[in-house]
Amino acid sequence: MTTVRNMTGRTGRPVANQFIIDTPEAQFFQSYRTVIAKRCNDTGAITLDSRAWDYSTTTGKYRNQFLNMNKAETEKLIKSGAIKLTNLN
């Protein structure tokens, strides 16, 4: 079963246009109509959209929240190959 929910801001309120999508296989972060990140449920492997993962400050803020890491940590894991970049859209 797939569920979609808004991300929550620092005030605890739902954030417009920022979504977490849960599927049996993976969890996704979507900003507006663009999938930014995917985390596999069984392995925890992370894939980011190669074009949109660093699209804007707002996307970055909620990407960081979804991944539970900052941009520098994300870039380090991309460079090491631990996080893959691909077209998710």
N, C-alpha and C positions, 0 to 999 in steps of 0.2 A: 504494500500500500504506500502510495506517495502522499506526503504532507508538505504543505508550504506554510511558512510563518514569517512574519516580519522580524527583523533583527531588533534588538532592544538597545536604546540609547542609554547614556549615563544617568538619565533621570528615571529610567525604568519604563519609559513609554516606547511603544512600537515606533520604528523609524520607517518613514515612507520610502518606497522604492528600493529597499535593501532587504533581501530575502534569504532564508535558509530553506533548502528543499531537501527533504529526507526521502530516500528511496531504499528498497531492500539492499541494493548493492553499494550505494554511496551517499554521501551528504555533499550538497553543492551550495556555494555562495553565489547569488545572483544580484547584480546591481542594475536597476532598471530592467532592461530586457536582455542583458548580457551576462552569461555565465562567466564568472571570474575564476573560481576555484572548485576543485573536486577533491574529496577525501574518501578513499575506499574504506568501507566498513570493516572488511576482514583483515586488511594489511596495514591500514592507516596511511598508505601511500598518498602523497599529495601531487596533484597536477594543477598547473595554472594556465590560464589562457595566454598564449604567447603575445597577443596583440593588446589585451585589455587588463592584464594583471596589475599594471601600474598606470592606469588611465588618468586618474585624478586624485586630488587630496582626499576627497570624500570616499572614493572607492578604496584607496589605501587604508584609510581609517577603519573601515568595516572589514576589509580583507585581513588586516592585522588582528582585529577582534575575532574573526572566524578562525584564523590559524593559531591564535594565541602566541604571536611573535611579532616583532617589529620588522621594518623594512630591511634593515641591515642583516638581521638573522635570515630573512627570506632570501635575500640576494646571495648570501654565503651558501645556503643550501642549494640554490639554483646552480651556482658555480661548481659546487662539489658533485652535482648530479643527483642529490637526494630528493630534490623537487624537480619534476619534469615540466617543460613548457610545450604546449601543443595547442592546436585550434579546438577549443571547446564549444564553438558556436557554428 
